Amino acid sequence: MSDGLTLSALLAHPRNGGTRHVAGGGRTERTWSSAVVETSEDALPPSADSALAVIVSGPPSAPWQLDALLRRVRDRGFTGLVLPDAAAVHESASLADRLGLVLLVVDRPWELARTCWEMLEQRDAMTLSLVRHVAQSIEYHAEDLPDQLRHVAANLGYGVALVDRAGVLVSAGPPLAQGVLEEISFSGWADTVRTDAGACASVRVESPSREGLRLVVHGAALTDAQLAALTTAAEVAMPMVAARLLLDEIAAVSDVSLSSGLLSDFLEQKGAPDPDVERRMRERGWRTSGFHVGFRMLARGRLDPFELVRAVRRELGRLPVDSHVTTRGRGVLGWLTFADRPSPTDLERRIAALRDLHATAGDQFPVATGVGSLQEGGQGMVSTLEEAADAARLAVSRSSSSWFLHIDRLGLEQLLLAWTGNDTFVPTAQALLAPLTAAERATLTAFLDHESQVAATATALGVHRNTVTGRMQRIQEALGIDLDDPEARLAVHLACRAAAPAS
């Protein structure tokens, strides 16, 4: 037996012939146990018990004739009436409200008639129809899983999504309501959900490479018959989705391997021109021109770098900036590229986005993240990626900063001690001291050489001690560094030595 035809389910059905609600029904749900489809009013039965009348011929053109039709239909016991759309129908909306008669208009009456028949009498026919639409999806060439789901959603007329316990992974058609997603059970083979936000049918995806996935077909309002039919349709579509998922993962692993090798080749060149490397980078859409900010996520424990790069790519896709990432050792290495130098405000927003990316990734993976400074051109790209790698190694032991470290002017002194053994030390030291004049650099060097003694510094420079005091105040403000911190003071002292001109 049917569970009835509800007004909300009829209006939400993707093949309702363009049915629209004109009047009647109020705020309560209307349910019909049967639908009578006839070509004219005269063919309707003399009595009906809470049935829906569907008249496929044109309604009367005169408003008074239409008002009379509504009264006669209601007197026969019908509680709903569907007519082909016409101006006169809308003029009778107030009368339909008074009569308590649900008044609907339709563009394609015979399509609606078939849908009513399927929903009320022929569940098997509804199921077979949906399965046929799923089978038609296989006939279309799909580039990847999202493309495959778009074909399925378009043919079914419902939203389709691949989900796991963390949320929606891929979707097509209308978005899956959060309230529906939260009610999906991941324990059984098949599951149905009905909430105020919508309804869905889902099945477990049998994937050899990933666990905890479900294929979901959802809509705004679905009857029990529709949910049962959509469950079968999802079961038929699931093997196709699982196969597509496996193919995409094989292709993705190969792509990541190629991109990781290409990045290694580029970094080995240290930014020097290499026609073959440059050609391969252009083919991948990697630009060395412009400005770059590198970032490195390094494992603090056991993790799968491929799973990490997939999660990071998904989040980077939401940023309105050219971005790339690939695997690198025990983590991933990536960068943002800007065609023009970003403003300080815009750059700060992008760094904040990378911090948010680190926090999101940290919910699933034990990672430490380092972010390099803004650099220009091919050699600059190499530099910012190396800075990011160094920063990530330091961030592994920086739980106080939530394992995130950005190399900016305020953070450079934290890195100098760790960099004295590599070739990025001198450039970093020069960048740290860049805001200072020659006189201020000399004052800072002398001040640190004389154990931060103002009087001894003034004597060594041949200036008044007040001059030293004033300069040191400006120096600390320009560098943003607290020289009372022993670690910062030592790091800056090393920077002064490294950046000093050769004698």
N, C-alpha and C positions, 0 to 999 in steps of 0.2 A: 504493500500500500504506500501511497505517497504521503509525505509529511505536509502537503499543502503547498500552495503557491503564494508567497508573500510579496507584497508590493515592493519592498526594498530589494528583494532578490530579482524581481522582474526588471526593475529600473537599472540594476547593476549588471544585468546579464549582457555580455558583449555582443550577443546576436538577438537583441530584442526588437529589431526592425526600426530602431530610432524612436522608441517609445519615450514619451515625456509626460510628467504629471501636471495636470491642469488645476484640479480642485478636488476637494473631498478627502476624507481620511483623517484629517486633523493631525494630532501628534502621536496617535497610537498606530501600531503596525496593523495592516490589513492582511488577512489570509483567506484565500479562496480554495475550496476543496475541488472545484472543477472550473473549466473554462469552456464556454459554448461559442463556437466560431460559425458565423453565418454571413451570407452575402447581404442580408437586409434585416430590418427589424421584424418584418412579417414572418420570417423563418424561425425566430426565436421561440422556444417553448413557452406555453402559457404561464408556467410557474417554475421557479428555481429557488434553491436554498443556498443563499450566500455564495452565488456563483459569479464568475466574471464573464461578461458578454463582450465578444469581439465582433464588430460589424465591419466587414471589409469594403463595403461600397461607400460612396460619398454620403456625408450627412446632409440633412435638409439645409437649404440655403437661407431660409427665413429664420430669424431668431425665435419667433413664436413656435414655429414647427419643431425646432430643436428642443425648446423648453418642454413641449408636449412629449417628445421622444424620451427625454430624461425621466419624466414622471411615469410614463407607461413602463419603462424598463425597471424602474425602482418598484413600482406596484407589483410586478411579476416576481419579485424576490431577489433580483440581482443586486449586488452591492458594489459592483464595479462595471464600468462601460469604457470600451476602447473604440475610438472612431478615427478615420483618416483625418489628418490635420486640415483644418479650415478655419477661417476667421470667425465664423459663427459659433464654433465650439468654444472658443475662449470667451465669447460674450455671455455664455451660459454658466460660467464658473461659479457665480454667486448662488445660483439656484442649486447646483450640484452640492455646494457646501451645506445649504439648508436641508437638502434631502438626505444628507449623509451618504451620498453616492460618490465613489471614487471615479473621477473623470480623467481619462488618459487620451492622448493623441499619438498616432503612429504614422511613420513615413512608409514602411513596408509591411502591410498587415499580414501577408502570408508568411513572412519570416517570423513574425511574432507568433503566429498560430502554431508553427512547427515547434518553436521553443516552448510554448505553453504545453503542448502535447508531450514533449520530451520530459519536462519537469514534473508533470502531473501523472502521466500514465506509463511512459516508456523509459525507465531508468537505463535499461540495456541499450536502447537507441542513443541516449545521451552519452553513455560511456563509449559506445562504438564510434560515435561522431568525434569525441575528443581524442580517442586513440588514433583515428584516421588523421586528424590534424597533426598529432605528434609525428606520425609516420611521414607526413608530407614535409616536415621540417628536415628530415634526413636527406631529402632530395636536393636541398640547397647546399651549395658549397659554403663552408664556414672557415674563416681565417683562424679563429681561436675560440675558446670557451665563451667569452662574452658575445661573440658573433653567433655562436650556436644557440645560446639562450635567447638572443633577440629573435631568431627564427621561431623558436618554440613559443615564445610569448606572443609573437604576432599571429601565429597560426591558431593558438588556443584562445586568444583574446583575454587572457588573464596575466597578472604579474608572475614572474618566475625568478627565483633567487637560489643561490647556493650559499648556505650558511654553516657556521660552526658555533660553538658556545660563545666565542668572542664577538660575533656579530655577522653582518652580511659581507660575504667575500666578493660575489659577483651577482649582478641583478639585471633584469631587463623588464621593460614595461613599467607600470605604476610601482612606486616604492613600497617596500614591505613595512607596514606600520610597526613601530617599536613595541607597542603593546601586544601585538600578535607575536612578534619574535620572542618576546620574553616568556610567552606561554608554551612555546614549542618544547615537546619532550624529546630528549636525545637518547632515551633508553631503549625504545622499541623499534620495530621495523617500520611501521606506518603510524601516523598520528594526525589527528584533526584538531583544529582549534577554532573556537568562535568567541569573539569578544566584541565590545562596543566599537573598537577600532577597526574591526574587519574579521575575516576568517581565512583559514588556509588548510591545505592538505600537504603533508610532507612524508618523505620516505628516506631511509638511510641510504647513503651513497656507498656502494661497495668498491672502495678504491684501494689498490694494493700499496699505494705510496702514502696515503693520508688517512687518518682516522677522524671520527667525530664530525663528518660532513653530512648534511641533509639537503635534499632537493625539495624546494617549497614552491607550491602553486597557490596563489592567494587572490582574493577579491574583496570588494567592499562589503557585500552581503551574499552569503551562500547558504542554500538550503542543505538539509541532510543528504538529499539525493545528489545535489551538485558536489558536495564534499566527497561522497562515495565515488562518483564518477571521476573527479579530479585526482583522487588517490590512485585509481587504476591508471590514469593517464601519466601520473608521476612515476609509477612503477615501470611503465613502458619506456618512458624517457630516460630513466636513471642509467641503464647500461650505456646509452649513447653519451650521456654527460660524463660518466666515469671514464669511458674510452677517450673522449676529447680532453679530459683533465690529464690523463696519463700522457697523451701525445704532447700537450702543451708543456708539461713538466720536463719531458725529455728534451724538447726544443729549448726550454728555458735554461736547463743545465748546460747544454751545449753553448748557448749564447753567453751565459755568464763565464764559462771557461774561456771563450774567445775574447771577451771584453777584458777579463783579468790578465790574459797574456798580452793583449795590446797595451794595457796600462803599464805593465812591467817593462815592455819594450820602450815606451815613451819615457818612463822615469830613468831608465838606464842611459838614455841619450842626454839627460840633464838639460833639456830644452834646446839642444842643438838641432838644426834642421835635418830631417831624414825623409826623403821623398816617399818611401814606402810606408813608413809609419804615419806620415801626414795624410797620405791617401786613405789608409785604413781608418784613420780617425774621422776624416770627412765622411766616409761611407756610414759611419755609426752616428753621425750628427754631433761629434765632439769638436768644439771650436777652441783653438788655443788663443785666438785673438780676443780682445776685450779684457775684462777683469774677472778674477776668480777668487773664490773662498773655498778652501779644502776642509774636509772633515773626515775623521777616522773613528770608527767604532771598534774597540778592541775587547775581546772576550775576557771577563773576569772569572769565568768558570767554563764548564762544558757547554758548547752550543754548536748548532749546525750553521756554518756560514751561509749556505744556500738559503736556508729558511730565513735567516736574518736579512739577507739582501732582498729577498722577496717582500718581506714586511716593510723594509725601508723604502723600496721602490713604490710600494702602494701609498705610503704617506707622502713621499716627495711629489707624487703625481698631483697632489692637492695644492702644491705651492705654485704661485704664478711666476715662476722663474725657471730658466733653463737649468736642469739638474741631471746628474748622472751618478751612478754608484755601481760598484762591482766588488767581488770578493777579493780579499787580500790577506793571506796568512790566516791568523786566528780571528778574523773579523771582516769588516768591509771598509772600503776607501771610496770617498765620493767628493763631489765638488759642485758648487753653484757657479754659473757663468752669467755675467752681465755684459751686454753690448757696450754700454757706456758706464762711466764711473758712477756708482750709486751714491746718493746723498747720505750723509751720516745717519739721518733718521731712517731712511729706507734700509741701509745696511744693518742698523740695529734691529729692525723688524725681522730681517732674514736670520740674524743670529738668534733672536728669540724663537723663531720658528724651528731652528736646528736644536735649540734647547728643549722645545716641546717634543720634537722628534726623538730626542734622546730619552725623554721621560716615557713616551709611548712605547718605544722599543724596550725600555727597561722593565716594563710590566710583563714582558714575555721572555726577555733574554738578559743574562747577567753581563752588561756591557759597561765600558768606560768610553767616553767620547771626548775627543779633542778637536778643536776648530782652529784653523790657521787664520792668518791676517789677510786682508785684501791685497792681491797682487795682480800685476798686469802682464799680459802676453804669455808666450810659451814657457820662458824661464820662470816667470812669476807663478805660473800654474804648478811647476815642479816645486818651487819654494813653499807655496802655501800647503801643498800636500805633505811635504816633509815636516813642516811646522805642525800640521795636524797630527801626524804620526807621533812626533815627539811629545806633543801635548797629551795624546791619548795614553802614552806610556806613563806619564806623570799622573794622569787622572785616575789610573788604576789604584793608586794609594791615597786618593783624595776623597774619602767618604764624606768629609765635611762639606765638600762642594757638590755632593751627590754624584760623584764620579764624572763631572763635566768640567772641562777647562777650555777657555777661549783665549787665544793669544791676541790680546790687544795691548795698548800702551800700559794699562794698569796691571796686566798679567805678565808682562815680559820678564820682570825681575824674578818671578817664581820659576822661570825656566832656565835662566842663565847658568845656574849651578849645575843643572843636568846636561847642559849643552857644551860644556867646555871641551869635550873630547870630539866634537864633530865640526863639520865645515859650515854649519848654520850659526855658530856662535858669534862670529864677528859681525855678520850682517844684522843679527838680532840686537847686538850691543849698540851698533850704530843707529838702528831704528829707535831704540829706547832713548838715546841721548839726542836725537834729532831736534827736539824743541828748544834746545839750549844754544845760546850764543857761545862764541869761542871763549869769552871772558868767564861766562858761567861754567863752562866745562872745566876751565883751569881752576876756578874756585872750588868746584865740587871735588876735583881730583886732589887738590891740596888739602882740603878739609878732611877727606877720608884718609889721606896719607898721614895726617897729623892727629889720628885717633879722634876726630870730630872736635878738636880743640880750636875755638874761635881765635884766641889770641895767637897761638902758634901759626895758624893759617894766615892771619893778617900779616904777621912778621915775614912769613915766607913769600907772600905776594907783594909786600911793600905797600899795603893799603891799610885804612883805618878798620878797626874791628867792627864798627857799625856797618861798613860797606860789606864785610863778609856776612854779617847777620842778615842784612837786607837781601843780598844775593841768594843765600841759602833758603830763605823763606820763599823767594820767587821760584827757585829750582824745585823745591818740593811740590809747590803748587803746579808747576809746568809738567812734572813727571807723574804727579799723583801718587807719590811713594812716601811712606813713613820711614824715615831714616833712623827712627828709634828702634825699629824692628831689626834685630841682628842679622837675620837671613837676608832681608831686603838690602841692608847696608853692605853686606859682603858681596851680594850679587851685583849691585851698582858699582862697587869698587872694581870688581872684575871687568865690568863693562867699560869703565873708564880706562883701564889698562889695555883692554883689547882694542878699543876704538882710537887709542892715542896714535897720532902720526908717527911713522918710523923716524928715528933720529939718525 
